[in-house]
Amino acid sequence: MALLLVVVLLGVPFWLVISTAGKTQAEAFNPNLQAPATWHILDNFATVLDQGRMVPAFLGSLLIMVPAVLAVLVLGSMASWILGRRKSRTLAFVYGLAISGIVLPPAVVTIVLLLRQIGLAGTALGMIGVYAGMYMSTVIFFVTGFVRTIPVELEEAARMDGAGPVRVFFRVILPLLGPTLSTATILICLYIWNDVFYALFVVGGRLDTLPLNLYQVASSGLYLQNWNLIFAYIILMSLPLLITFTVMQRKIISGITSGAVK
């Protein structure tokens, strides 16, 4: 019964998206679960790619997401290494403060005003910094627990061979964090890839990302009440993350169980 309920809850929205994306504009005017009389999904994909400015928006999303993810993974892992190895009341407080960002979202007005003061408002660099700061908590939460399970003897052996802290981290610790970082990577990519709220206030009108582009054109021009094109856009926008999740599924599950639970 529970499995059937899950199938219904997930399958009905999925079928609605697929069926609507395969219809003509007239058929999709009032979205429903009825299958299209004739499937036009490939034609709708071609229209979206050709006229919907999707390729530049895709490149804009990559321009922001890739550096932001790399920055938050490296800096968050370094912080987690220290928090996981050293024990004190001060660091315990710092850890609690660091992971509080998971449940305490930043104020968008404060972010925009701060970026204006430092000259990064409306820039890709400013947006990268915002995402890195927002999702640092996620990495610290996952990685700190996993670091505590890594034997200290591995680091001590590297230090005896003359390795400094930086080399110990990149040659010993970082390679062992693969499953946990895979989990964090997928979650952060999902947040950034689908974000429209913060991107709208920080870079809206200056740089296109996929969600921003969809938001801007869905209410005018090509996409005006064209639900078939909107749902076709959503499918194409979701494919990169869907493929990545499918490929990395085992590492993601391993990272959740080994990092967040222990």
Secondary structure as UniProt FT lines:
FT   HELIX           2..21
FT   TURN            25..28
FT   HELIX           41..51
FT   HELIX           54..85
FT   HELIX           89..99
FT   HELIX           100..102
FT   HELIX           108..117
FT   TURN            118..119
FT   TURN            121..122
FT   HELIX           124..134
FT   HELIX           136..147
FT   TURN            148..149
FT   HELIX           152..160
FT   TURN            161..162
FT   HELIX           165..168
FT   HELIX           169..173
FT   HELIX           174..176
FT   HELIX           178..194
FT   HELIX           197..202
FT   TURN            203..206
FT   HELIX           210..217
FT   TURN            218..219
FT   HELIX           221..223
FT   TURN            224..225
FT   HELIX           227..247
FT   HELIX           249..255
FT   HELIX           256..260
//
